Amino acid sequence: MDRSVTEGDCGKIDEEANRLIKSKQVFQRCELTKEQALQLFSHNPFKQQIISSKVADGATTSVYRCGTLIDLCMGPHLPSTSFIKGFAVVKNSGWATLRMILSNVSTVSHSLTPSS
C-alpha cells in the first residue's frame, strides 16, 4: 500500500477480516534462523531492525503463517481462524515521511478456546 490507512478503509478491513475468518485458515508456526528471517523480510527495514537487534547471532526466531501472511511473532495462536467469533477495527493511525508510510490498525477480537 502506498498510502496511509484512513477511517474510510476500516469497513473494508472489517469485511476482509471476516471473510478470512470464515475461510478457516490455519495458523502455522515456523522457526527460522536469524539469517533466514533477515532474508525473508529483506524488503522491510523495520523487520530487519527488529531481527538484527533482538535475535542473537546463531539463534532462531519464530514467524507465523496464515494464508499468504507471514509475520514475526512469538505466538502462540489459535489453531485456525475458525476459532475467531468476533472482530472489529477500533481505530487507526498513520505517519508519513518522504521515504515511507507507516500505518497502525487497532482491532479487537473474541475467540473460543480450542477446548470450548
N, C-alpha and C positions, 0 to 999 in steps of 0.2 A: 504494500500500500504506500502510495507516495503523498499521503496527506494525513492529518490528524483525524482521529475518530471524533464525530460530533454527536450531539443529542439525537439528531435525525437518524443516526446509524443504530441506535440502541434497539429499536424494534426489529431491525434486520438481524442483529446479533442474536436476540432472543429467538427469533424464528429458526435460524440456522442451528443454534444450540439445541433447541427442542427436536429438530429433525435428526440431529446426530444422536441424541439421547434415545429416540425411538429405534434407531438402527442397531442398537445393542452392540456397539463396538467394544472390543476387548482392550483393557489397559495392559500393555506388555512392558515389563521391567527389563532393561538391558544394562549390563556392566561394560564400561569402556575404559581403556587405558587413557591416561591424560593425553597422549599423542592422538589416539583415535578421536577423542572428544574435540580436541583443537581442530582436527581436520574436518569433522562433521559440521562444526559451527564456524568454519573459516570465513563465511560470509557475514558473520555477526560480531562486530567488535566488542559489544557488551558481554556476550557469552565468552568470547576469547579472554577478556579481562577476568571474569569470574573463574574460569578454568585455570588460568595462569596463576592467579593469586590464591585460590582455595584448594587446588588439587596438587598434592606433593608429587615431585618427580618420581616415577615408578609406581605411583598409586593408581587406583581406579576410581571412577565416579559412576553414578547411575543416571540413566535417562529413561523416560517413559515414552512409549509409543502408543498412540490411539488413532487409528486410521492413518492419515497422512501426516499428522502432527507428531513431531519428536521434539522433546524439550528436556533440559536439565531438571532433575527433580530427585529428591531423596525418597519420596513416597512414604508409606505405601498408598495404594489406591484401591478403589472398589474393583471387583473383578471385571465389570463391564459398565457401560453407560446405562444399561437397563436398570441398574440399582438407583439411578437418579430419578427422584419422583417430583422434583420441582426446581425451577431455575428462573432467575430474573437478573437483568442488569440493573444495578442500583445507582451507579454514577460512572462518569468517565472524565478523564483529564488528559491533557496533552501539553507538549512542549516542543517547540521547533527551533532549530538553528539553521545556519546556512548549509550545513552538511547533512543534517538528519532530522527526522521527525520521531518523537517518542510518544507513544500513546499508552495509557493505562485504563483498562476497563475493569471496574469492580463489580463482582457478581455475588449472589448468594444462591445456595442450592440446598436441597434436603434430600436425604437418601435413606433407603432401608439398608440395614446392615446385612451382610451375606447370610447371617444366621436367622434373620427375621422370616 
